[in-house]
Amino acid sequence: MINITLKDGSKIQVESGSTAYDVAVKISQGLAKKALGARVNGESIDLMKKLDTDCELEILTFDDEDGRWDLRHTASHILAQAVKKLYPNAKLAIGPAIDNGFYYDFDLETPFTPEDLEKIEKEMEKIVKEKIAIERFELPRDEAIKFMKDKDEPYKVELIEDLPEGEVISFYRQGDFVDLCAGPHVPNTSYVKAFKLTSIAGAYWRGNSDNKMLQRIYGTAFPKKKDLDEYIEKLEEAKKRDHRKIGKELKLFTVMEEGPGFPFFLPKGMILKNKIIEYWRELHKKYNYVEIETPIILNQSLWETSGHWDHYRDNMYTLKIDDENYAIKPMNCPGGMLVYKSETHSYKELPMRVAEMGRVHRHELSGALHGLMRVRAFTQDDAHIFMLPEQIKDEIKDVIKLVNEIYTTFGFKYDVELSTKPENSMGSEEDWRMAEESLQAALDELGMKYKINPGDGAFYGPKIDFHLQDSIGRTWQCGTIQLDFQLPQRFDLSYIGKDGEKHKPIVIHRAILGSLERFIAILTENFAGKFPSWIAPVQVKVLPISDKFMEYAKEVVAELQAEDIRVELDDRAEKIGYKIREARNERVPYIAVIGEKEQNEATLALRSRDKGEEGNIGVEDFIEKIKYEINNRLIEEE
């Protein structure tokens, strides 16, 4: 018998050679029915793997990230098996699980079509119904290479050849289909009860544009059809909310062929952008930050000092000025370090909170560009806090409070993750321990719920990441707080301590909106273009029923403009029904219709985007109403 310690700390005994599935059955039939995989002593394993020693065991379901991974990774293998059956000449590349689904890359001369996806799905359904057992086996390196060569799978051969000597080379077999894979997987194909192939895209082998372009099929999988249907419904809703579509309809921004990845903000988009920046500046003043601006172009020696020239140059735009190498900045941090270093500092000046709404440029592959979500030029709301070791916890708490204030103002819920020391870290164990304990203590003292991501910190320090949840349940990683011991050393930063000696400050890097462009894309999709009145590019649309009421309409417009309310007059000779429909399509918070009654009574016939008809209201009363919404930055009308 062997002793199994469960997640809740309880212990059970099972016979040696029992599988993780057997343990799940012993715990409860309900758990066994939902089980997709297991974790033994922290390592994810197949549910059917035999246990032969005492261990800690956790049964994984679809509620667990690794459980979802097991199901969707298996779905990718079912996809590959179906493609090989229908298109025997297709060569297999890679097929991982990803957030919300999976994909598989294929090398096939004939392009896949939407009709092909339907055929592949039907073949996948047959494979699922056959309830094919999924079995793991291992081969020595030479045999593994020969095995894949015999199957004429050159991409798999290359992957094996690139594995380190001594690496375990494992395969998974499901019927007559075998794939090179580290696993784990669910026990058989029938576990993948609900799936959908969603799209086709191009992808360079290994992400390198020098390699061949492959065809990537994306899909998703769930344990229940109901869950899949809900997800597909969300996808359809997401299409309606696509910021590229709404951005075009509302004339917010455009991307032109003269500058792929370099968005043009149009007048209404600039209003939206500037209103967000105004709020950002107001809050940073409240939290005692100073603001700087650093140059967009700086010379090679700076980027060598920061480490970017050696480790990030492929993502940077470089140029020559006076026969010297320069680069357009991909990050604001090095410039911020130079600002600190430009004068001598005392411990009495710390903490120094220095913010920058800085323009950065990064060379993204053309295939990765996506509206405002992935661009080559964007504005990053960075800040660097230079501080003493004993100030870390309090400064982290203040940053978290600032993050919370910004996100809740925009109506976002969010999740928090604490990422700890990675394998390739720099700095002493003592520094890392102190930093991680400070971050954790700050989160605990604020009563924040958070998840720990072991080993996922930056190489220079641990970090806290904030994942926003939008109105249709999608999550977006935006804000981050990172502790850094390395840049102060690289740039030889110092302050004069109480002892009169020089000491190195500790630096917090933090961004809250992240990329301002990406944040605007998220806002656009979250609100479906129906922006709260305080950031809406047009807050009120005034619609006279006919030219007879134009003079009064212009007076109303002037009164609103005098109160800094953003208003447009629709003076076209069109029917009022047409004007109202167009204004609604523009998602304006308020429509003010003006006819004879309104002119005689000095009122407006008010239509609200959120509440519909609101009846007649005096102009001054309406101004008071909308200014209350704007000044209090309300998300919805009260």
N, C-alpha and C positions, 0 to 999 in steps of 0.2 A: 504493500500500500504506500501511497505517497500523500503528503499533506499539501493542500491547496489553500492559499490565503486569498480571499476575495477582496474586492474593492472596498467594501465596508469594514474590513478588518476581521470578519468572521472566517472560520476555517472549516474545511470539509476534507474527508479522506476519500480517495478513489484508487482503483487498481492501477498499477503502473502499466502504461500502454494505452490508457484511456485517452480519448481525444478531447479537445476543448469543447467540442459539441456535446460529448458525453457529460461533461461537467455542467454545461448549460441545461441539459435535460434534468440532471439531478437537482439543480437549483429550482427550476420550474419549467413546465411545458410551454408556458407563455413566452418565457425568455428564449427558449430553444427555437421557437417558431420565428422570433424576430432576429435571432443571431445571424450575423454576417461574417464576423471574424473574431479574433481574440488578440489580447496583448499579454505576453508572458514576460515578467520582469522588465516591463517597459518596452518590449520589442513586439511589433505587430507580426502575427503569424496567421497561417491558414486555420480555419475552424476545425479541419480534419487532421491537423498535426497531432501526433501522439506525444503524450507527456510522460517522462520517465524519471523525473526528479521533483523534489519539493520546489514549489515556486509560488510567486504572486500571479494571479490570473484575473484578467478583466474581460468579460464578454462584450463584444462591440455590436451595436445595432446601427440603424440608419441615423439615429440621433447623434452618434459619435462621428467626428470627422473621418477617422480611419475606417469606420464601418461604411460610410458613404463611398470612400475611396475604393474599398474592396469591391463593392457592387458595381461601381462605374468603370473600374479597371477591367472587371470581367466583361462588362458590356462592350468595351473597346475590342476585346479579343473575339467576342461573338461577331462584331462588325467585321473584323479582319477575316474571320472564317467564312462569313457570307460573301465577302468580296472575292476571296480566293476561289470559292466555288463558282461564282458567276463570271469572274474574270481571271482565269488561271494564270495569265501572263503578268498580272499585277505583282509588283515587288513590294514587300513589307518594309516599312521604316520603323517608326515608333508610334505607340498608342497609349498615352497615359490618361489617368483621370485628372480632371482639373476642377476648379470651382464651378459648381452648377452643372457638371457633365463630364464629357470625355471627348477625345478626338483620336483619329488614326491617320497617319501620313502614308500615302501610296505613290509608287512610281508606275504610272500607266500612261501610255502614249495618247489614248483616247480620253478626252475630258469627260468627267462625270457630269451628268445633267440632273435636274430635279426629278425627271422620270426615272433615272437610274437609282436615286435614293429610295423611291417607292419600291422598286424591285429588290433592293438590298434589304429594306425593312421587312418585306415579306419573307425573304430567306432567313433573316434573323429570327423571325417569329417561329419558323420551322425548327431552328436550332434550339430555341428556348423550350418548345413543346417536347423535344426529344429527351429533355432532362439528362444531358450528357455530363458524365462525371468529369471533374477537372482535377488532374493529377500532376503533382510536381515531380521532376526528376533532375538529376545533376549529371554532368559529363566533365571529364578532364578537358583542359583547354584545347589540345590538338584534336580530340574527338569532336568537341563542340564546333570547331571551325569546319572540320570535314562534314559534319552533319548539316550545317547550314549551306555549305558549298554544294552538297549533293541536292539540296532543295532549291538551289539557284536563288539564294537570298543574299545578294552582295552587301546590302546595308547591315544585315545582321552580322555577317562576317566581319565587317569593319568595326562594329560595336564590340564584338568579342576580342578582336585584335587590340583594341584600345584599352581593354580592362587591365588593371595591374596584375602582375604575376602573382599567383597564389589566390586570386579572387575566385570565390565559388561561382561556377557558371551553371545557372539553373534554367530549366525550361518548364513550360506547362503544356500538357496535352489535354485536348478535349476532342474525343473521337479521332478522326483522321487529321485534325489540325494541331500543329505544334508551334509554339512561339517562344522565343528567347525572352525570359522575364524573371525579375527578382521576386514578383508577387507582393503580397499575398492575394488570393482570390477566394470567392465563395465556393462552396462544395460542388455545385453543378449549375448548368445553364438555366434551369427553371427558376432560380432565385431572381433572375432579371425579368420581373413580371411586367413592368411598364417602361417603355423606352420610346424615344423619338429621335430621328436624325434631323438636325435643324438647319445645317448650311454646309456649303462647300467653299473652300478658300485655297489660295496658293500659299506654300510655305517652303522656304529654302531648307535643304537638308542641313540639319544642325544649326539652323539660323544664320548661315553664312551665305551672303549674296554671291560669293564666288562658286558656290555649289549649285547643283541642279535644283530647279523648282519642282516640288512635289505637289500632289493634290491632297488636301486635308479635308476630311469629313468630320464635322462636329455633330455631337449628339448629347442626349441626356438620358438618365435612367433613374427610376424610383421603384420602391418595393410595392407600391399600390398605384392603380390607374387613377384614382382620385387625386393623388398627389401630383401625378404627371399632368392631369388636366388643369389643375390649378396653376402649375408652372407654365404651361402653354398659354393659358389665359394671361398670365403676367407678361409673357413675351409679347403677346399681341398688344397689350396695354403699353409696354415699353416702346414698341414701334410707333404708336401714336404720340408718345412723349419724346421721341428722338429729338435731341436738341438741335441737330442739323436741320431737320424739317421745320421745327418751330422757329429757329433762328432766322431762317429764310422768310417764313410767313410774317414774322414780326419785325423784320429788317433790323436784326440785332448785329449780325456779323456775316462775313462771307470769306471763303477761301478761294483764291483765284489761281489759274494755271501759271501765272507769272511768279507765284510764291507758294508752292505746295508746303503745307505745314506752318505757314506764316499767316495767321488770320488777320483780316481787316475788320476792325470794329467800326460799325456804322453809327450815325448820330444817336440813335435810340440805344444801341448797345453800349455806347460810351456813357450815357446817363446811368444805366444800370451799373456799369463798372465803377463809375465815379462815386455813386451813392454807397456802394459796398466799401470803397476805399475811405470815404469820409467817416463812415461808422468805425472802420478799423482804426483810423487815426484818433478818433474821439476816445475809444476804449484804451488805446495804448498810452494816451496822455493821462487818463484816469489811473492806469497801473504804473505810472512813473517811468515810462520808456522815453528815450530820446530817439530821434529819427535821423538817419544818415542816407547818403547816396554815394555809391562807389562806382568807379568807371566800368563801362561795359568791356573795354579792351585793355588788357594788361600784358606785360611782357613774359617771355618764356621763363625767366628766372623765378618769378612769383609762382608759376604753376609747377615748377620743379620743387620749390620749397614745400608747397601744399601736397605734392605727390600726384597731382592730376596729370602732369606731363608724362609720367611713366605709366600710370594706371588707367587714365581716362581719355587719352589723346584721341582715340578713334571716335569718340563721341563729341569732340570739340571742333569748332571752326577756327582754323589758324590762318595767319596772314603775315606778310612782311611789311615793316615800316622802317625806313632808313636802314635797310639791310639787316634788321634785327627781327627775330621771330616773336610774334605776339599771338594771343588767342582771345577770342570772344568768350566771356566768362560763362561757364555752364552752371556755376554755383556762386552764391554771394559770400560764402564763408571766408575765403582768403582775403578779400577786400576788407571785410569786417575786422580781421586780425590786424591788418595794416593800420586801420583807424585807431585801434587800441594802442598799437605800438608807437603811434606818432608822438606820444608824450609820456612822461613818467607818471606812474600812479602810486598812490599810497593805499594801504589797507583800509583807510578811513573812507575812500571813495567807493569801495566795493559794498554791495554789488552794483555793477554798471549794467543797465538794461538798454541795449542798443538795437533798434529795429530798422529794417530796410525793406521797402516794397521795391525789390530789385528785378530788373529785366535780365533774363538769362536765355542762353541759346544752347541747344543740344542737337547733335546730328542723329535724328531718328531715321530708321529705314522707311522708305516710302510706303511699303506695305503695312507698316504699323500705324500710320497716321490716321486719325479718326476725329474729324470735327475739331472741337475744342478740348476733347478728352486727351488726345495725344498729339502734340504739336512740336514744332522745332524752336519756337520762340514763345516764352511765357513770362508772366510776372509772379515772383515768389515772395510770399510775406514772411521773410526770414526775421529772426532776431537772435542775438547772441548775448548771453548774460555772463559777465565775467565776475567771479565770486571767490570767496574763501571756502575751504572745505566744510567748515561748520555752518555755512549758509545754504548748502545744497538742498536740504529737506524743505526749508521754508520757501526757497525760490521755486522749487518744483510745485509746491502746494499753490503758490500764487499763479503759476503758469496754468495749472489745471483749472483754477477758478476762472481765469481769463478764457480758456478754451470752452469751459462750460457756458459762460455768459454768451459767447459768440454763437455757439451751436444752438442753444435754446432760443436765442433771439430769432434764428431762422427756422425754428420749429423742428430741429433734428434730434432724434434719439441717437445714442451712440454706444458702442462697446469699447472696452479698454483692454489692451494687451501689454504685458511687461515682458520684454525680450532680454535674455541674460547672455552671459559671456559665450561667444562662439569659439570654435577650435582655433581659428586663425587670428586670435586677438593680439593686441599690443598692450603693453603696460603690465604692472605688477599685480599679483593675486590680491595683495592688500588694497590697492586702488579699486579693483573690480569689486571686491567684497563690500568696501565702504560705499561705493556708488550704487550697487544693487540694493543694499540695505536702506540707503537713503530714499531711493525711488519707491521701494516697497512701503517704507514707513510713511511717506507722504500720502500714498494711495490709501493706506490703512487708516490714517488719522482723519482723512476726508470721508471715510466710509464708502469708498468707491469699490464697486465690483469689478474684478479684472481677471484675466486669464494669463497664466505664465507660459511663455514660449521659450523653453530651455534652448540655449545655444543659438538664438536667432537675433542677438544684438548686433550692432555695427562693430567692425573690428576695433574701433577706437573707444567704445563705451556702450553700456546698456541703454535701452530706450523704452519709451512708452509710446504706443501708437493708438490713434483714435479712429474707429471705423464708424462712419455715419450710416444710418439706416434711413432710406428714403420712403416716400409714401406708398410704394408698391413692394416694399420689403427687401429691396436690393441694398447691399452694403458697399461703401466706398471708403478706402483708406485715404484720409486727408491729413489730419494733424499728427505731428510727431514731436516728442521731446527726447533729445539725445544728450547724454553726458559725454564729454570729450576731454581726455587727458593728453591727446597726441598733438593737436594743432598748437596748443600753447608751447609745447616743446619744439615743434618744427619751426615756429616763428619766433622762438626765444622770447616769449612774453613774460612779463614780470610785474611785481608790485613790491613796494617797500613795506615790510611787515613791522609789527610792534617792536621787534628786536633790531630794527634798522638794517636788516639784511634783505637781499632780494629773494622772492619766492615766486613760484609759478601759480597763476590763477587756474581755477577749473572753469571750463566753459560749458554752458548749456546752449546747444543748437535747438531752435524750435521754429516750427511753422504750424500755423493753425488752419488757414484756408488751403495751404499747400500751394499748388498752382492756381492763381486767381482765375485763369481761363477755364481750367478744369472745374473749379468750384462753381463758376457761372453755368457751365454745362450741367452740373449736378442739380443746381437750383432750378434751371429751366425745365429739366425732366421731372424733378420732384413736384414742382408746382404746375407742370404741363403748360408753362407759359403764363399762367394766371398769377403773376407776381403780386405779393402784398403791396398795398398802396404806397408804402414808404419807399420802395425801390422800383415801382412800376415806371417805365419810361414815360408813359402817358397815363396820368391819373384820372383825368376827366375828359370826356368827349362831348362837346356841345353840339346839338343837332336842331337847328331851326326847321320847322315844318315847311316853311316857304320863305321866299325873299322878303315878304311883308314883315317878318319878325327878325330880320337880319340885324337891324340896328340894336335891338334889345339883346340879341345873342352876343353881339360884339361887346356890349357893356358888361354882360355877365363874364365873358372871357377876361376882360380887363380887370374886373374885381378879383377873379381867381388868381390871375397872374400877379397882381399886387400883393397877394398873400403867399407868393412863391409856390403856388400849386401848378403842376405841369398839365396844361390844358391844350386841346386842339379844337378848332372850329371846323365843322364840315359844312362849307358854304356851297357845295355843289347843287346844281338844279336837278336833284334826284328825289324820288319818292321817299317818304320818311321810313317806310318799312325796309327799303333797301339799305338806307343809311344805318338803321339799327342793326340789321344783320351783319353788315360789315364791321361795325364797332364791336359787336359781340365776338366776331371772328378775330378781332385784334386783341381780345381778352382784356379790355380796359376795365379797371375797377368800377367806374361810374359812367353812366350815360345820362346826360341832362337834355331832355327834349323840351323845346320851347315853341309854344303856339300862342293863340290869342289869350287864353285864360292866364297862362304864365306871364305874358307881357302885361296884362291888365293888373295882375295881383303881385307883380314883382317876385315871382316864384320860379321853381324848376319842377318839371315832371321827372322825378328821379327813378332811374333803373339801376339796380345794383347787380354786379356780376355774380355775387354769391347768394343774394336773397331775392332777386327778381324785382318786380314792381314795388316801389316804396311810397308811391303817391307824391303829392306836391309838397314842397318844402321851400321855405324862404332862403334866399341866397346866403344871408349871414348865418342862418342856422346850419346850412350845408357846409359852409366854410369851417364853422366850429366843429362839426362832426368829422370831416375828413382830416382836419389838422390834428384832432385828438388821435386818430388812427396813425397818422404819420409821426407825430411827436413821440408816441408810445410804441412805435414800431410793432403794431399789431399784425399778427399773421392772418387773422380773419376778422371780419367786422364783428363788433359786439352788438 
